[in-house]
Amino acid sequence: MKYINEFLTARRLDGLANSTLIQYRMELTNLSNHLNKPTIIADTNDLRQYLSNYQYQAINTMCRRISTLKALYTWLVDEEYIEKNPMRKIKTPKQPALLPKALNKNDFDKIRYFSKTNRNQAILELLVSSGMRISELVNLDINDLDMCNRMIKIMGKGSKERIIHFSAIAKFCIVGYLTTRKDNNPALFIGKYGNRLSDRCIQQQIKLIGKKAGIHEKVTPHMLRHTCATNLYKNGADIGFIQEILGHSRPDTTKRYAVLDEDTKTKMYDKYAYM
């Protein structure tokens, strides 16, 4: 585990998110326990055999697993611990180009109705109006919010700072929630025992609200992020602006939202097609 620990320390110093570091540690510990030799001398066949144990997993899961191993062995080569990268010949499976799932207005209105607590209302409105990631939301402190201008300065993936905005409805819900707080915890969102809410807790709450609202798809924080981006695009926002709001490093990631439903296509055609 010596080299794995060194690798994780290096990535932490590079600014990698805690959630990613946790995933890396779990995967690499699993690899270390599987191998009958030190991780540093594993060859391509050893790693193929390890990965074959998970060949029936979902493609996304396998891609994350391979990505973790590639990151480790690329680092080992860069640090000159090994000469050849045993992961070089192992290809990452091609992932299907699935469109992001977003909620329509009727479904989100149902979710609004079934989010009964001030805290949950504030979380939902902030996520859907700002497009922030769940990892960014759980790390927010009250002092991070500029309530007058409805802006937040957040630290996103790769320690990249950006400014995001939130709606007047979100502001109203956040103020309503904060008036119920009697504690000194700086965290924006806390649980019933006064601790900062975890991403897992928020995911469970949103999933439960979606079920109560009768939404057939599993509702997730990421779906609310997609909903924000889709609404911005439908309402005429530029792809570059949406990329900045979401904190995407590559425009190709944002362009997934440039796929419109048929109803929106018809409305845009009627608006722009004629001289």
C-alpha positions in Angstrom: 0.0 0.0 0.0 3.0 2.3 0.2 2.8 3.5 -3.4 -0.9 3.7 -3.3 -0.7 6.0 -0.3 1.9 8.1 -2.0 -0.3 8.3 -5.1 -3.4 9.4 -3.0 -1.3 12.0 -1.2 -0.1 13.4 -4.5 -3.6 13.6 -6.0 -4.9 15.3 -2.8 -2.2 18.0 -3.2 -3.3 18.3 -6.9 -6.7 19.4 -5.5 -8.7 16.2 -6.3 -12.1 16.1 -4.7 -12.5 14.1 -1.5 -15.2 12.0 -3.0 -12.9 11.0 -5.9 -10.1 10.3 -3.4 -12.4 8.0 -1.4 -13.4 6.1 -4.6 -9.7 5.8 -5.6 -8.7 4.4 -2.2 -11.6 1.8 -2.2 -10.7 0.6 -5.7 -6.9 0.5 -5.2 -7.3 -1.2 -1.8 -9.5 -3.8 -3.5 -6.8 -4.3 -6.2 -4.0 -4.7 -3.6 -6.0 -7.3 -1.7 -6.6 -9.2 -5.0 -3.1 -9.4 -6.3 -0.7 -12.0 -5.0 2.2 -9.6 -5.6 3.0 -5.9 -4.8 1.0 -3.5 -6.9 4.1 -2.0 -8.3 5.2 -5.2 -10.1 1.8 -6.2 -11.5 1.8 -6.7 -15.2 -0.9 -6.3 -17.9 -2.1 -9.9 -17.5 -2.5 -9.5 -13.7 -4.6 -6.4 -14.2 -6.7 -8.0 -17.0 -7.4 -10.9 -14.7 -8.4 -8.5 -11.9 -10.8 -6.6 -14.2 -12.3 -9.8 -15.6 -13.9 -10.3 -12.1 -16.1 -7.3 -12.9 -16.9 -7.8 -16.5 -20.6 -8.0 -16.0 -20.8 -4.7 -14.1 -22.4 -1.7 -15.7 -20.2 0.0 -18.4 -20.0 3.2 -16.4 -18.8 1.3 -13.3 -16.2 -0.5 -15.3 -15.0 2.7 -16.9 -14.5 4.3 -13.5 -12.6 1.2 -12.3 -10.2 1.2 -15.4 -9.8 5.0 -15.1 -8.6 4.6 -11.5 -6.0 2.0 -12.4 -4.8 4.0 -15.4 -4.4 7.0 -13.1 -2.3 5.0 -10.6 0.0 3.4 -13.2 0.4 6.6 -15.2 1.6 8.3 -11.9 4.0 5.4 -11.2 5.6 5.9 -14.6 5.7 9.7 -14.2 7.4 9.3 -10.8 9.9 6.8 -12.4 8.9 4.0 -10.0 8.2 1.8 -13.1 9.4 2.0 -16.7 6.4 0.6 -18.6 2.7 1.3 -17.9 0.9 -2.1 -17.6 -2.5 -0.4 -18.2 -1.4 1.0 -21.6 -2.9 -1.9 -23.6 -6.1 -2.1 -21.6 -8.8 -0.1 -23.4 -11.6 1.7 -21.7 -15.1 0.4 -22.9 -17.0 2.9 -25.1 -19.9 4.3 -23.2 -23.3 4.8 -24.8 -24.1 8.4 -25.6 -27.0 8.7 -23.2 -28.8 12.1 -23.0 -29.0 13.7 -19.6 -32.3 13.2 -17.9 -34.2 16.4 -16.9 -37.5 17.1 -15.1 -40.3 18.9 -16.9 -42.1 21.7 -15.2 -45.1 19.6 -14.1 -42.9 17.0 -12.5 -40.8 19.6 -10.7 -44.0 21.3 -9.4 -45.0 17.9 -7.9 -41.6 17.7 -6.2 -42.0 21.2 -4.9 -45.3 20.2 -3.4 -43.9 17.1 -1.6 -40.8 18.8 -0.2 -42.5 19.7 3.0 -39.5 21.0 5.1 -37.9 24.4 4.8 -34.5 22.8 4.5 -35.5 20.4 1.7 -37.3 23.2 -0.2 -34.1 25.3 0.0 -32.0 22.4 -1.2 -34.2 21.6 -4.2 -34.6 25.3 -5.3 -30.9 26.0 -5.0 -29.9 22.9 -7.0 -32.3 23.4 -9.8 -31.7 27.1 -10.2 -27.9 27.1 -9.8 -27.0 23.9 -11.5 -24.3 23.2 -8.9 -23.0 19.7 -8.1 -24.1 17.9 -5.0 -20.4 17.9 -3.8 -20.4 21.7 -4.1 -23.7 22.1 -2.3 -22.7 20.1 0.8 -19.5 22.1 1.2 -21.3 25.5 1.3 -21.2 27.7 4.3 -23.7 30.4 5.1 -21.1 33.1 4.6 -20.5 31.9 1.0 -23.8 33.3 -0.1 -24.2 36.8 -1.4 -27.9 37.1 -0.7 -28.3 40.6 -2.1 -27.0 39.7 -5.5 -28.1 36.0 -5.3 -24.6 34.8 -6.1 -22.2 32.2 -4.6 -18.5 31.8 -5.1 -17.8 28.1 -5.1 -14.8 25.8 -5.5 -15.6 23.2 -8.1 -13.8 20.2 -9.6 -10.0 20.5 -9.8 -10.1 23.4 -7.3 -11.5 25.8 -10.0 -13.3 28.8 -8.6 -16.5 30.1 -10.3 -19.4 32.3 -9.5 -22.9 30.9 -9.8 -26.3 32.5 -9.4 -29.6 31.3 -7.8 -33.2 32.2 -8.2 -35.4 34.6 -6.2 -37.5 31.5 -5.2 -34.3 29.8 -3.9 -33.4 32.9 -2.0 -36.8 33.0 -0.4 -36.6 29.3 0.6 -33.0 29.7 2.0 -34.0 32.7 4.1 -37.0 30.8 5.4 -34.8 27.8 6.3 -32.2 29.9 8.0 -34.8 31.6 10.2 -35.5 28.2 11.7 -31.8 27.7 12.7 -30.8 28.3 16.3 -27.2 26.9 16.0 -23.8 28.3 15.3 -22.7 25.8 12.7 -21.3 27.7 9.7 -22.6 25.0 7.3 -25.5 26.1 5.1 -27.3 22.8 5.4 -27.3 20.6 8.6 -29.0 17.5 9.8 -31.2 17.1 12.9 -28.2 16.5 15.1 -26.5 19.7 14.0 -23.9 18.2 11.7 -23.2 19.3 8.1 -25.4 17.3 5.7 -23.6 14.6 3.7 -24.2 14.2 -0.1 -25.5 10.7 0.7 -28.2 12.1 3.0 -29.3 14.7 0.4 -29.4 12.0 -2.3 -31.7 9.9 -0.1 -34.0 12.8 0.7 -34.4 13.8 -2.9 -35.0 10.2 -4.0 -37.7 9.9 -1.4 -39.4 13.1 -2.4 -39.4 12.0 -6.0 -41.1 8.7 -5.0 -43.7 10.5 -3.0 -44.4 12.8 -5.9 -45.0 9.8 -8.2 -42.1 10.5 -10.5 -41.3 7.2 -12.4 -37.6 8.0 -12.9 -35.3 8.0 -9.8 -34.8 11.7 -8.9 -31.2 12.6 -8.1 -29.3 15.8 -7.5 -27.6 15.3 -10.8 -31.0 15.2 -12.5 -31.7 18.7 -11.0 -28.4 19.9 -12.4 -29.4 18.6 -15.8 -32.8 20.3 -15.4 -31.1 23.6 -14.8 -28.9 23.3 -17.9 -31.8 22.1 -20.1 -34.0 25.0 -19.0 -31.2 27.5 -19.7 -30.7 26.1 -23.2 -34.4 26.0 -24.0 -34.8 29.6 -22.9 -32.0 30.7 -25.3 -28.9 30.7 -23.2 -25.6 30.4 -25.1 -23.7 27.1 -24.7 -20.6 29.0 -23.5 -22.7 30.6 -20.7 -24.1 27.2 -19.7 -20.6 25.7 -19.7 -19.4 28.5 -17.3 -22.5 28.0 -15.0 -22.0 24.2 -14.8 -18.2 24.5 -14.4 -17.5 22.1 -17.3 -13.9 22.2 -18.5 -14.8 21.0 -22.0 -17.5 22.4 -24.2 -18.3 18.9 -25.6 -19.7 18.0 -22.2 -22.1 20.9 -22.2 -23.2 20.3 -25.8 -25.2 17.3 -24.6 -27.8 19.8 -23.5 -28.2 21.1 -27.1 -30.7 18.3 -27.9 -34.2 19.7 -27.8 -37.5 17.9 -27.5 -39.9 18.0 -30.4 -42.2 20.5 -28.8 -39.4 23.0 -28.3 -38.1 22.4 -31.8 -41.5 23.2 -33.2 -41.7 26.5 -31.2 -38.2 27.5 -32.2 -39.0 26.7 -35.9 -42.1 28.8 -35.8 -40.2 31.6 -34.2 -37.1 31.7 -36.5 -37.9 29.9 -39.8 -39.7 32.6 -41.8 -38.4 35.9 -43.3 
